[in-house]
Amino acid sequence: MKKNIDTIIPFVKMHGLGNDFVIIDARETINNINSTTIKRIANRKYGVGCDQLLLLKKPSTKKYNETHNNIAEKNSNPYLAFFIFNPDATIAQACGNGTRCVARYAMDNDQNLKNYKKELTLEVKEKNKKKGQTITVKRISKRMFRVNMGMPAFKPEDLALAKNCNSEKIPIANGEYKNPFGVSIGNPHAVFFSKNTDQKLISDIKIWGPKFEHNNIFKERANISFARIESTQNVTIFVWERGAGNTNACGSAACATVVAGIKKGLLENKVKAKMQGGEMLIEWRENKQPIFMTGSADYSFHGKINLKQ
């Protein structure tokens, strides 16, 4: 018997500091979301438009029904899973801003969470892996969420570097930007520190960001950040996201930049990260400790899109 496939898909548009997402809840439905439809939905002229499309699915754990229907405050089983698709339909391994938005969507809209709105464990799905990484999100207020982003990694293999080198000084350069600090937050990041002005950095990230992203040393490409230290507790960051381009904010890039700054002795353990869309708080205590990111998650609008057109 042939299954019916939904072609009119409801969605929610959300954002974290202007880093915007289309959320499609496919936990209980069958749809034909594929690379073609992802590119169309993400297109800002012919679709809805977004930095990433977040596709919600049931978690890979066999205890889904138990987890879904009987939430316990310290339940380690993922409540739901989601894929992170870039506008070019590639899959991202991490998205801090998107994670906050998924958590708010579930806490605000799922009936069985009506009396439970404090903390959730989510599963971030990865390409060709049955089980993804788990992330815990805690609600601080109506629109503020604190995310456990896990522990950073620094080995060349963690960054999928094409050669064995010092990941704290990756041997690449373009113009005045050279030898970035490499760190993985589940996805590869290269962080360049500069004293340039905002105007110069925003101009340069659009020029050099794509060149660094596609540099041959990054076998799986990389997220690129240009950062300026304002004080030991404040940093300004401009981002070129792998597969998405220049975005107003990127949670994993903020984490990567603060970690790099701490490792270089430029930042303290609790830092305000200012991006084009606003500020988020990043905390890291080193010594194999996880990174914590606190920031907002907001709604833009709800809608439906006809995938047959």
C-alpha positions in Angstrom: 0.0 0.0 0.0 1.4 3.4 -1.0 1.8 5.9 1.8 0.4 9.4 1.4 3.1 12.0 1.4 2.3 15.5 2.6 3.1 18.2 0.0 1.7 21.2 1.9 4.1 21.6 4.8 3.5 23.8 7.9 6.6 25.5 9.3 7.7 27.9 12.0 10.2 30.7 11.3 12.4 31.4 14.3 15.7 33.1 15.0 18.4 33.5 17.6 20.0 37.0 17.4 19.0 37.2 13.7 20.4 33.8 12.8 17.2 32.6 11.3 15.7 29.1 10.8 12.8 27.4 9.2 11.6 24.6 11.6 9.6 21.7 10.1 8.2 19.2 12.5 8.3 15.8 10.8 8.0 13.6 13.9 4.6 12.3 13.0 4.3 13.0 9.3 5.9 11.7 6.0 7.1 14.4 3.6 9.3 14.7 0.6 12.0 16.9 2.1 15.1 16.4 0.0 18.1 18.5 -1.2 16.0 20.2 -3.9 13.2 21.2 -1.5 15.7 22.3 1.2 17.4 24.6 -1.3 14.0 26.0 -2.4 12.7 26.6 1.1 16.0 28.2 2.2 16.1 30.6 -0.8 15.3 34.1 0.2 13.8 35.1 -3.1 11.9 31.9 -4.2 11.2 30.2 -0.8 10.8 31.1 2.8 14.4 32.1 3.4 16.7 31.0 6.2 20.3 30.4 7.4 19.4 26.8 8.2 16.4 24.5 7.9 15.8 22.4 11.1 14.0 19.2 10.4 12.5 17.6 13.6 12.4 13.8 13.8 11.9 11.2 16.5 15.1 10.4 18.4 17.1 7.3 17.6 16.6 5.8 21.1 14.3 2.9 21.3 12.8 4.5 24.4 11.2 7.2 22.4 7.6 6.6 23.5 8.6 6.4 27.1 10.7 9.5 26.8 8.1 11.4 24.8 5.1 10.6 27.1 6.7 10.5 30.5 9.2 13.4 30.8 11.5 13.2 33.9 13.4 16.2 34.9 16.8 14.4 34.7 15.9 12.1 31.8 19.1 11.5 29.7 17.1 10.1 26.7 16.6 12.6 23.9 13.1 14.0 23.7 13.4 14.7 20.0 16.0 14.7 17.3 16.7 17.2 14.5 18.7 17.6 11.3 20.5 20.9 10.6 20.5 21.7 6.8 22.4 24.5 5.3 20.9 26.5 2.4 23.1 24.4 0.0 21.4 21.2 1.6 24.6 20.0 3.3 24.2 18.8 6.9 25.7 20.8 9.7 26.9 19.0 12.9 26.1 21.8 15.3 24.0 24.9 15.7 23.8 26.6 19.0 21.2 29.2 18.0 19.1 26.6 16.2 19.2 24.3 19.3 17.8 27.1 21.5 15.0 27.6 18.9 14.1 23.9 18.7 14.0 23.7 22.5 11.6 26.7 22.7 9.4 25.4 20.0 9.0 22.0 21.8 8.6 23.5 25.2 6.0 26.0 24.0 4.0 23.7 21.7 4.1 20.1 22.8 1.1 19.3 25.0 2.9 16.7 27.1 5.4 19.4 28.1 2.7 21.6 29.4 3.7 21.1 33.0 7.4 20.6 32.2 9.3 23.5 30.8 12.7 23.5 32.5 15.2 21.3 30.7 15.3 19.0 27.6 17.8 16.7 26.0 17.9 16.9 22.2 19.7 14.7 19.6 21.5 16.4 16.8 21.4 14.0 13.8 24.5 13.6 11.7 25.0 12.3 8.1 25.5 8.5 7.8 25.1 8.0 11.6 22.2 6.2 13.2 22.7 8.1 16.5 23.6 11.7 16.8 25.2 13.7 19.6 23.0 14.8 22.5 22.7 18.3 23.8 21.0 19.5 27.0 19.1 22.8 27.0 17.8 24.6 30.1 15.1 27.3 30.0 16.2 30.4 31.9 13.2 32.6 31.1 10.5 32.9 28.4 13.0 33.5 25.6 16.4 32.8 27.2 18.0 29.4 27.1 21.3 27.9 28.3 22.8 25.2 26.2 25.5 22.6 27.1 27.5 22.6 23.9 29.8 19.8 25.0 33.6 19.9 25.2 35.8 21.5 22.5 38.3 19.4 20.6 41.6 20.5 19.1 43.3 17.6 17.3 43.8 17.9 13.5 41.5 14.9 13.0 38.8 16.7 15.0 39.0 19.5 12.5 39.3 17.1 9.5 42.5 18.8 8.5 44.3 17.6 5.4 47.6 17.4 7.1 49.0 17.0 10.6 49.9 20.4 12.0 49.5 22.6 15.0 45.8 23.3 15.1 46.4 26.4 17.2 48.2 28.0 14.3 46.8 26.4 11.1 49.2 27.2 8.3 47.0 29.3 6.0 46.9 33.0 5.1 45.2 35.5 3.0 46.1 39.1 3.2 46.6 40.2 6.8 44.6 37.2 8.2 46.9 34.2 8.9 47.4 31.2 11.2 44.0 30.9 12.7 43.2 29.0 15.9 41.3 25.7 15.1 38.7 24.3 17.4 35.8 21.8 16.9 32.5 22.4 18.6 31.1 19.3 16.9 31.9 21.2 13.7 35.2 22.7 12.5 36.0 26.4 13.2 39.0 28.6 12.3 39.3 31.8 14.4 41.3 34.8 13.3 41.9 37.6 15.9 42.3 41.1 14.6 42.3 44.8 15.7 40.4 46.0 12.7 37.2 48.1 12.9 33.7 46.6 12.5 33.4 48.1 9.0 36.7 46.5 8.0 35.9 43.1 9.5 32.4 42.8 8.0 33.8 43.7 4.6 36.8 41.3 4.9 34.7 38.4 6.2 32.6 38.5 3.0 35.8 38.6 0.9 38.1 36.1 2.7 35.4 34.0 4.5 34.5 31.9 1.5 38.2 31.5 0.5 39.2 30.2 3.9 36.0 28.0 4.1 37.1 26.2 0.9 40.8 26.1 1.6 42.3 22.7 0.8 43.5 22.2 4.3 39.9 21.8 5.5 38.8 18.4 4.0 35.2 19.1 5.1 35.4 22.9 4.8 35.2 25.1 7.9 33.4 27.9 9.7 35.4 31.1 9.7 35.4 33.8 12.4 37.1 37.2 12.5 37.2 38.4 16.1 38.3 41.5 18.0 39.1 41.4 21.7 37.4 44.4 23.5 38.4 43.3 27.0 39.0 40.1 28.9 35.2 39.7 29.2 34.0 41.0 25.8 34.7 40.0 22.2 33.2 41.1 18.9 32.8 38.4 16.2 32.0 38.3 12.5 31.2 34.9 11.0 31.2 33.2 7.7 29.3 29.9 8.2 30.2 26.8 6.2 27.4 26.3 3.7 25.5 29.4 4.7 27.8 32.4 4.3 27.8 35.6 6.4 25.2 35.3 9.2 24.1 37.7 11.9 25.1 35.2 14.6 26.4 31.7 15.1 26.4 30.0 18.5 29.1 27.4 17.8 31.3 30.2 16.3 30.8 32.3 19.5 31.9 29.2 21.5 34.9 28.5 19.3 36.0 32.1 19.5 35.8 32.3 23.3 37.6 29.0 23.7 40.3 30.1 21.3 40.6 33.4 23.2 40.8 31.6 26.6 43.5 29.2 25.3 45.5 32.2 24.0 45.2 34.0 27.3 43.1 36.8 25.9 39.8 36.1 27.6 38.4 35.1 31.0 36.1 32.1 31.6 32.9 34.0 31.3 32.6 36.2 28.2 30.0 38.4 26.4 30.2 37.5 22.7 28.8 40.4 20.5 27.8 39.5 17.0 25.9 41.4 14.2 22.6 40.3 15.6 23.2 40.8 19.3 25.0 39.3 22.3 25.2 35.9 23.9 27.0 34.7 27.1 29.7 32.0 26.7 31.2 30.1 29.7 34.1 27.7 29.7 36.1 26.5 32.7 38.7 24.5 30.7 40.1 21.2 32.1 37.8 18.9 30.0 34.8 20.9 31.0 31.8 21.6 28.6 31.0 25.0 27.1 27.8 26.7 28.1 26.1 29.2 25.8 23.2 31.4 26.9 21.1 33.4 24.5 17.6 34.1 23.1 15.2 32.2 20.9 12.4 34.2 19.2 9.5 33.6 16.8 9.2 35.4 13.5 6.0 33.8 12.0 4.2 30.6 11.1 3.2 29.5 7.6 2.8 26.7 5.1 4.6 25.9 1.9 3.4 23.9 -1.1 6.3 21.6 -2.2 4.4 20.7 -5.4 4.8 24.1 -6.9 
